Amino acid sequence: SLTVLAASGSFTAAAQSLGISKAAMSQRIADLEEAAGVPLVRRTTRSMRLTEAGQTLVDSTREAYETIEENFGRVKDLAGEPRGLVRIT
């Protein structure tokens, strides 16, 4: 969620990208901040930007998320491939 928020630049765009409501997006970030114990995002009425801690978290987890996304894509590709036993009589 934080990575999508950073890439999107706004709660609204991030929520649309993830297919969730803006309120749900905000709650996800609030949950992350609570778990981390530090603010990850600076919010104003007109803008949003990551704090130093937020940017550090995004930077340090980016590679892991890219690997997960790549591997998940491979698994999804398996669904399109025929598999199983074929018997011809």
C-alpha positions as CSV (number, residue, x, y, z in Angstrom):
1,S,0.0,0.0,0.0
2,L,2.7,2.5,0.9
3,T,4.7,1.7,-2.3
4,V,1.5,2.2,-4.4
5,L,0.8,5.4,-2.5
6,A,4.4,6.7,-3.2
7,A,4.1,5.8,-6.8
8,S,0.6,7.3,-7.2
9,G,1.3,10.5,-5.3
10,S,-2.2,10.7,-3.8
11,F,-4.5,8.6,-1.6
12,T,-7.2,8.8,-4.3
13,A,-5.0,7.5,-7.1
14,A,-3.5,4.8,-4.9
15,A,-7.0,3.6,-3.8
16,Q,-8.2,3.5,-7.4
17,S,-5.0,1.6,-8.4
18,L,-5.7,-1.0,-5.6
19,G,-9.4,-1.1,-6.2
20,I,-10.3,0.0,-2.7
21,S,-11.9,3.1,-1.2
22,K,-9.9,6.2,-0.2
23,A,-11.0,5.5,3.4
24,A,-9.7,2.0,3.2
25,M,-6.4,3.2,1.8
26,S,-6.0,5.8,4.5
27,Q,-6.7,3.1,7.1
28,R,-4.1,0.8,5.6
29,I,-1.5,3.5,5.9
30,A,-2.6,4.3,9.5
31,D,-2.2,0.6,10.4
32,L,1.3,0.6,8.9
33,E,2.2,3.7,10.8
34,E,0.9,2.2,14.1
35,A,2.9,-1.0,13.5
36,A,6.0,1.0,12.6
37,G,5.5,3.4,15.5
38,V,6.5,6.4,13.4
39,P,4.7,8.6,10.8
40,L,5.2,7.3,7.3
41,V,3.2,10.0,5.4
42,R,2.8,13.7,5.9
43,R,-0.7,14.7,5.0
44,T,-2.0,18.2,4.3
45,T,-5.3,19.2,2.8
46,R,-3.6,19.6,-0.6
47,S,-0.8,17.2,-0.7
48,M,0.8,14.0,0.6
49,R,4.5,13.1,0.8
50,L,6.4,10.4,2.5
51,T,8.4,11.1,5.6
52,E,12.0,10.0,5.8
53,A,10.9,6.8,7.5
54,G,8.3,6.2,4.8
55,Q,10.7,6.7,2.0
56,T,13.2,4.4,3.7
57,L,10.6,1.7,4.1
58,V,9.6,2.0,0.4
59,D,13.2,2.0,-0.8
60,S,14.2,-1.0,1.4
61,T,11.2,-3.1,0.4
62,R,10.9,-2.3,-3.3
63,E,13.1,-5.1,-4.5
64,A,11.2,-7.7,-2.4
65,Y,7.8,-6.6,-3.7
66,E,9.1,-6.6,-7.3
67,T,10.3,-10.2,-6.8
68,I,7.0,-11.2,-5.2
69,E,5.1,-9.6,-8.1
70,E,7.2,-11.4,-10.7
71,N,6.9,-14.8,-9.0
72,F,3.1,-14.3,-8.6
73,G,2.9,-13.5,-12.3
74,R,4.7,-16.8,-13.1
75,V,2.2,-18.7,-10.9
76,K,-0.8,-17.0,-12.6
77,D,0.7,-18.0,-16.0
78,L,0.4,-21.6,-14.9
79,A,-3.3,-21.3,-14.7
80,G,-3.4,-20.8,-18.5
81,E,-1.4,-23.8,-19.3
82,P,-3.0,-27.2,-19.8
83,R,-2.1,-29.7,-17.2
84,G,-3.1,-33.1,-16.1
85,L,-3.3,-36.6,-17.5
86,V,-4.6,-37.1,-21.0
87,R,-5.7,-40.7,-22.0
88,I,-6.3,-41.6,-25.6
89,T,-7.9,-44.9,-26.4
